[in-house]
Each structure stands twice: as C-alpha cells, then as structure tokens.
Amino acid sequence: MKNINAIGECIRRVRKKNGFTQAQFGDLIDKSQSTIYAYENGSVIPSFDTLLKISQLFGVSMGQLMGIEWNPISGKALRELYDIYISEAKEYE
C-alpha cells in the first residue's frame, strides 16, 4: 500500500466533514478521544468491526475508509485487503 496511514486520514476526513470533534466522534462509536487520535495519526489501526461501524454511521463505503477508490468490492475481497493492510502496518512497527 502506498500510504500506511490511509485509513487514519480517511477517518479524519469523514469526521471533519461531518463536523465532529475527536471526542464527539469517539462517543458515537464508543471509543475514547485518545483512541480516535491514535486512529487518525496512524499509531493504531481500527478493527474491521470498527471500520464497519464508521462506514454505516456516516454512509461511506468500507473501501472509502481504507482509501480504495474502486467499487464494487466484495466483502471477502475487502476483508483480504484489510488483512494485507494490517500485515504491512506491522512491518512499520
């Protein structure tokens, strides 16, 4: 993947577009402000279930949250891409 923090940048963009602070956004998805900060700066990658919750809450696709521009994508393929993302992120630790 080109940008290891693509998910964090997409989360930040969706949050700001909808006018929420990190704390308000965290309350919506049952996460702390510090967790949202960690997602957005790329130090923590949200779980697949958390990404699903965010996508449903704001009406964006999982692909968009993962920085994938093409659609449609199957659930299985999306999960595989997420697993690759996690694998590559661990290489940067």
Secondary structure, 3 states (H helix, E strand, C coil): CCCCCHHHHHHHHHHHHCCCCHHHHHHHCCCCHHHHHHHHHCCCCCCHHHHHHHHHHHCCCHHHHCCCCCCCCCHHHHHHHHHHHHHHHHHCC
